Amino acid sequence: MRFNILDFGAAGDGVTDDTPAVRAAMEAARDEAGDSTVLFPGGRTYRTGYVRVYSHTEVRLEEGSLWKAADSFDAFLPEGGHFAYAWRDVPSYASCDYTGGPPLKFIHALDAESISFTGAGAIDGNEKIFYGEITGDHIEGLFYPRMPLLYTENVQGFAMRGVTLQHSAFWTVHLVGCRGVRIDGITISNNLCMANCDGIDPDACRDVTITHCRITSADDCIVLKTTQAAAQYGPCRNIRVSDCELTSKSAAFKIGSESEALFTDIDVGRCVIRGTNRAISLQLRDRGSIENARFHHLQIDTHLCDPKGWWGKAEPVAITANRRYPDTEIGHIRNVSFENIAAEAEGGILIVGDALAQNIDGIRFRDCSFRLRRATDWPVGTLDIRPGVGDTLQRRPLRHVTVEHAQNVRWEGVTFSEDEAMGALMEKSE
């Protein structure tokens, strides 16, 4: 059955509040036996607040349609009411602990099955209403956590195909405890200055495939998490990422930093990473562990960004496993391989474990080439292991590889080189 939101009273003029019409169409689809489609006709802009999507529903966005978030924070409270926030004195790049369950939600699915978003239309998170302080190339948000564009929890069988997601002020697609996820050929286009606007965040999910996507996001493009709030859903398991183009001022692909449960059986291949501050980041900070991950056939180009606002120092690979707090029970990283990687970077490979736990073991690089080349005027030669305890930003000599508190790091058929500018900096630092 197809439900056209215009038939439920949507104006689609970009001004009228279409929330009641869109909600009514979603509820009609919910009440229909079998699979249903909720249609957003093309050539129109639909403004809404909070909307929930239910089981056995395809949300079809025709070409030229735009589903845009409203201008009022109150519109995104699922139970209604008034939203009050306090300005953050500490910027999110210094403190961004997230316990899950953001108070504001735009598009929401909960305890459902068989939900999909398809078509050539777009969904817009209206990021500007969340702006806080703007400094240089960094926009701080008014509060933390802000509103995800799409928040799905405990959904079995979730798919996205073809759609464009844009201007999110927080995690664009936050998948919590979902199983059987297929995301294919979508575009995520976020502001490269907006803090915390991750692309896709599978959190305690399993059986996830992400392919042929193009993601531009100031924060991490694809990031696996196991947050404390999602502990009931267990590990993040069986994740496949391939044939994607990723650009970020943080990490293109990351695991962590929220890492309360196991990450395992992860395969990332045939991706192009360009213009990014950190390419691959395994960032363990909690009691969870990372095991059995493979990264292969990657083209990597990294360059430094403003060191104040963004984690990372243009590393093609950064593997860090240090405690979030002094009393944190820290996990381990084991059995991770990097194969057939060609990288041009403004920083070297970083592998740093916990001094007491010695918790990194079995890292292998095979048939890779890493070339240091100068791309910006930002200072080089800093070890960046934020967040965590102790001295998380340390001036160090510029080198191709830094390894500390790690065992069985192997190199097979790996070459290192540097351009003249970087070679001169390496000589001066030693």
Number of C-alpha atoms within 10 A of each C-alpha: 12 17 20 18 23 16 12 16 15 23 18 22 13 16 12 14 18 24 19 17 20 30 19 18 24 26 15 17 24 17 12 13 9 11 15 21 21 23 22 27 20 15 13 18 24 26 23 27 25 23 22 18 24 22 24 21 24 24 21 23 24 19 16 15 22 25 21 21 26 25 17 12 21 17 23 24 18 16 9 10 11 11 13 7 9 8 11 14 7 9 19 18 15 13 12 14 14 13 12 14 14 14 14 21 23 23 22 18 20 17 13 19 19 17 24 21 21 21 20 19 23 23 23 22 26 16 22 14 15 21 15 16 10 12 11 9 16 19 23 22 26 17 17 22 21 20 26 24 29 23 23 24 21 20 23 19 19 25 19 20 20 19 23 23 24 25 23 31 29 26 26 28 22 25 25 28 24 27 24 17 24 17 21 21 16 24 22 24 20 27 19 19 21 27 27 25 30 30 32 23 24 25 29 30 29 25 17 22 17 22 21 19 22 21 27 27 34 29 28 33 30 23 24 27 29 29 25 17 15 22 15 11 20 18 23 29 20 19 21 18 21 21 19 22 20 26 28 30 32 30 34 34 25 23 24 25 25 23 27 26 24 20 28 19 16 21 17 22 21 19 23 19 25 22 20 31 32 35 34 24 25 22 22 30 28 26 17 22 23 26 18 16 20 17 21 21 19 23 19 25 24 29 26 26 24 16 14 12 21 24 22 27 31 27 32 33 23 25 25 28 31 31 22 21 14 11 8 14 15 23 23 23 27 19 17 21 18 21 20 19 22 20 23 24 31 29 32 26 19 22 22 21 24 19 12 9 16 17 21 27 18 16 20 16 20 17 16 20 17 22 20 25 20 20 14 11 9 13 13 23 18 18 22 21 25 22 23 18 15 13 11 13 13 11 11 14 17 23 21 19 14 15 14 14 17 23 15 12 16 12 14 11 11 16 13 13 14 19 11 12 12 21 16 11 16 17 11 10 12 9
